[in-house]
Amino acid sequence: MNPFVTLSPRADEELELILAYLDNSFGINSAIKCIDNVEVICWQIAAFPFAFPAYKGNAIRKAVVSRNLSMFYQVKEDTIELLSFWDNRMNPENSNI
């Protein structure tokens, strides 16, 4: 993971659950591909923190990792904190981000 990007406890737990689901359902290669995609987006966020669109105002931003997965993050003074991961197939009205 990029040294400037940190995971909130919630994002860490959600990512672990996603990776476990992918590993159990589709095999380790799917889980590896997912974490690789997350890491690529983290490097992009570190290089260009405001490149992804704002979500619910300007404080939180949404980055699409894949067609099924997005992540929400917040730019802080010296770090970027990943707040949550989201299954794009879910209803956004159920989000509590």
N, C-alpha and C positions, 0 to 999 in steps of 0.2 A: 504494500500500500504506500501511497505517496506520503512523505513525512509531514506535509502541510495539511493533509486531510485526516481527520480523526472520526471515529464512529461513536455516536452516542450509545449508551447502554441499550436503548431500544433498537437502534439500527443494527448493532452487533448481534442481538438476539434474533432479529428478523432475518438477517443474512445467514446465520447458522441454520435456522429452520428451512430457509429456501435451499441452501446447499444440501442439507440432509434429505429433503424431499427429492431434489433432482438426482442425487446419488441413489437413493432407494428405488425411485420410479424409473429412471432412465439410464443409470450407470454413472460411474465416476467421471467419464469424459464430459457429460453434460454439466456436471458440477464444476469441473475445471474450466470449461468454456464460459460459464456464467461468471466465475470469479475473475477470469481474464478480461471479460467485457467490463466488469465493474472497475477493475484496475485501470483500464484504458480511459474510461470516463473520469476517473479520479485525477489522472494526469492532465486531462483536458481542463478539468475544473481548476486545478492548481495553476495552470498556465493562463487561463482566461476565466476567472471566477464569475464574471457577469455575462458570459456568453449564452448561458441557458436562460429560458424565460422565467420571469418572476411568477410566483404562485401565491395567491391571497395577499396581495400587497408586494412590497419590495424586499422584505426581510428573508423570505424563503424562496428558493428556486427549485425548479424541477428539471431533472436530466433524465432523458429516456436512455436506458441501458440496452434494451432489446424490445422487440414488439410486445413482449409480455411483462417487462419489468421496468419500472422507473424508480429513481431515488430522489429524495428531497434533501436539500442541504441549505446551510446558512453560512454566509461569509462573516467571519469574526475578524478582529484586528490582525492577528498573526496566524490564524488557522482557518480551516474550512471544516465545519462539522456536518457529517452526514447524519440526518435526523431520522430518516425512515426509508424503508423500501416498500414499493407498492406494486401489486399485481394489476396491470393495466386492464385486465378483464373485469375488475371489480367496479362497483358504482362509486364514483368519487364523492357522492353525497355522504357516504358512510365514513369518510376520512375524518380523523380528529387531529390532523396536522395543523 
